[in-house]
Amino acid sequence: MKSTVVAPTPIKKTKKYTDRILGIYDKNTPGPTIICICGMHGNEPSGVIAFEKVIEQLRHQQLPIKGRLMGVLGNMSALEKGERYNQYDLNRLWTAENMMSLQQDRDHRTFKDALEQKELHETLTSLLGQNQHPYYFIDLHTTSAKSTPYISINDTLRNREIALRYPLPIVLGLEEHLEGTILNYINKIGHISLGFEAGQHDDPLSIKNHEAIIWLTLFNTHCISGADIPALKKHFEQLSGSINKGKNVYEVRYRHAIASGEHFTMNPGFVNFQSVKKDQALAINGQGSVKSPEKGLIFMPLYQSKGDDGFFIIRKIRWVWLKFSAVLRRTKFHRVLHFLPGIYRYNALNYTLVINKKIAKWFVVEFFHLMGFRLKRKQGNFIIFIKREFDVDAPHH
Ligand SMILES: [Zn+2]
């Protein structure tokens, strides 16, 4: 007898959308607002499809909810073409400069991705104006290479607290290397936000992982009780069963930024969270072999034509350090740092510190990371760090 293998339905790659709001589910009961950002990258339809499936099930079964679930589309014109972006990556446009000109209504950029940003910014501003606190943002992505699912966050205690409720690895500190992501902007204005990478762009499993994270978010934020969520255990196991190295927390140590004209090509076969040795050949470029600067795990190896990040090297943070850093931050220990030799308070308002490495010889970047600072710039012997906003406490509304 001939055996038949049922091939999984491939993801339908492109779709035309007319409304930036993908869906709302709300039963007029007070509670948090969960906003799923779907399709920030046009070649990542998985999050869009998953959100539509979840909201359909909520509507079909009329499940009780406290607060509301919303889906908002990212790069609609790029989704229509199935391409990552038009001219510029929409997820790199949320820089302080751009946000300032958008808020002051003096933004004159006319390329398509900027127009997408303007509209998305308007939509988010109007949603936040409705004052349905607290807000939780989940930015749904997929990767070019096959990957185990993971969460990435800006390292605030408020983000950590929610991120640790999922059975997933967590990567901290990508924002030091990636300017202008939407999550940076959302964190800056004081809202909790997680990035979630579900798997490979075209893998039907990515949709399942995206669905699972939305259901688990409804549970973790107490919008829907566990008893009311259909197949909660299945969604939990969907995620916990797809990870390969356990529920660890990692920090980004290195980014290989691709220079223009570098002719960067990743060596084949690397997967996310794969262990690499110091000096191991990872890619080739015009100059020859690109090697790992240190021992660690390779992260986000680039296997697509568009993008400036060749790969990252990450390292596991031990739990004891995570706990210690939480204690330091809650006691506001950072406020006394500028009394130490070689450390100067540059700006008291947003808590910028300048470190003179010649004087502060004991200095290590990791220490400032633990305290909730992000590295802003290195200049000769000087290093500038900024304390992350709303690390321990939410802003007042
Ligand atoms: Zn993406």
Residues whose N, C-alpha, C, O or C-beta is under 5 A from the ligand:
A	BS01	ZN	H41 E44 H141 T142
